[in-house]
Amino acid sequence: MSPTIFSGVPVYTMNASRSVHQALVVDGTRIGFVGSAEEAAKRYPDAESVVFHRGCVLPGFVDAHLHMREYSLLYRDLDLSGTRHRDEILERVKEASSQRKEEEWITGAGADTGVLEQLGRKDLDAIVSKNPLVLHSSDMGTACVNTAVLLKCQMDESSRNPMGGKIERDSDGTPNGLLRGRAVDLVRRQVPEAAEEIVQDAIVQGVNRLLSRGITTFCDCSIYAPDLLMGTLMSRYRHAGLKCRAVLMYDDRLSARLGSLGMESLFGNEKVHLGGCKLLLDGTLSSMTAAMSRPYAGHESTGMLLMEEAELDQILKRCYAAHIFAAVHAVGDRAVEMALAGFERLARDADSEKLPRRIEHAQTIRDQDVSRFGEIGVIPVVNPAHLPFDRSSALDFLGSRARLQYRLSSLLEGGAALAMGSNAPRGSVNPLYGVYAAVERKDFDEGPELRFFPRECIGLNDALNAYTRGSAAALGLEGEIGSLEPGKCADLVLISEDLSATDLETIRDVRVLMTMVGGDTVYEEVEEGQRN
């Protein structure tokens, strides 16, 4: 494969100085040069030239936290991403239902909440009455279901709203098909387990969907049934069909088993790597199970801790001694403090490995703990795309302490290295949605007055860095991916607009035109380059 010079649009390297250049050279599977177009042509006189006519080039996005199996299955039947009108959704539902037998479940996801709210069970019943049908919003906070689903879940006018959720109703009290928050979970528990071959096919489709969003590497944090995901990805790899990179996390028991066999973090090939140990310290804010230092507003509960301090210390020490990094789920401020203290004690051990130290979500952080991330070298893996739909829970359950949520600017000021993930399927997998939420701290189509504690807004460059170079560091792969520098993997994405010269309110319409992994074009929307 001869070298190729890409030019014509800004190349945002996301290197340490975050420099922007005119041209980039892909030489085989690696980046050969980044700089001026003139110098690129001088160094590579026989290279093929591709001139892009709009947009910009970025490093491939790295999603540091998602749940691949769950995400893939939810989008298996219907991908509603990009639908702007109720009739578009109904048309896609009609098409999908024609391919299903009676009583088979049909699931879909990705709809804009505002569009989904225009529908109800009666609209869905008119098209699908014999198949249970559930459609999720892109943030997973809202679902619309037909009557068949309500019957399966035994939801009627006598049903109570679950804690942290709501069953929307008609004027007579009958559920109208719209479900909010934890009420959505009641439905998801009823969806039958898919057959293995269906799961495998869904995962393949899910990988392709990530590539169409510009995601070239993902970290799966589900820890449940990781062997199936590993098997599917490795099967695709063996047959040269795996187009992305994947890092797979494991629970404590399996991590200990792998460690005893000498299989450390990042063991694998150029596409599939073993990750680290995923630990759960607490629950979620919306269910009031996140461990807080003070009671929830109007309640006596402070949430719950799922592990004792001594147990956390024991697992962390064992993991890092076996060259396995740890990622600790901590949402409440009490859980975050406990995770920080555990990593702080680990850092005192001179023999501890220089592997990533991660806190997943790091959603609620007290003032006195913000600077500890940078001091200890702990990476907060945050999910800013959740912010627009977590606001109400934060205000309801924390009152004035809601300001402690998503402290992105404070973390950066304190010296922390941010990493970002979608937490899909709970959040939109589109990295640009996460970038927008981190910069604006509000939802699309909302005015600036609705920014959620705007003091914590971060700049566009910082948000892009977190979703590329920062996330690569959270995986221990910063030497290979995350920035466009000579010698690194040629993982890059061409998007339809130059974000630095674009009104961010239009970012939801920005498209991925091309995605490249290891020098191979793995997704292309249109032919944007003129080859000479």
ABEGO torsion letter per residue (X at the ends): XBBBBBBGBBBBAGBAAGBBBABBBBBEABBABBEBAAAAAAABAABBBBBBABEBBBBBBBBABBBAAAAAAAAAABBABGBABAAAAAAAAAAAAAABBBGBBBBBBGBBAAAAAABBAAAAAAABAABBBBBBBAAGABBBBBAAAAAAAGBBAABBBBBGBBBBBBAAGBBAGBBBEAAAAAAAAABBBBBAAAAAAAAAAAAAAAAAAGBABBBBAAGBGAAAAAAAAAAAAAAGABABBBBBBBBAAAAAAAAAAGBBBGBEBAABBBBBBBBBABBBAAAGABBBABBBBGBABAEBBABBAAAAAAAAAAAAAAGBBBBBBBABAAAAAAAAAAAAAAAABAABBBBBBBBBGGABBBAAAAAAAAAAGBBBBBBAAAAAAAAAAAAAAAEAAAAABGBAAAAAAAGBBBBBBAGOAABBABAAAAAAAAAAGBBBGBBAAABBGAAABBBAAAAAAAABAAAAAAAGAAAABGBBBBGBBBBBBBBABBAAABBAAAAAABBBABBBBGGBBABBABBABBBX
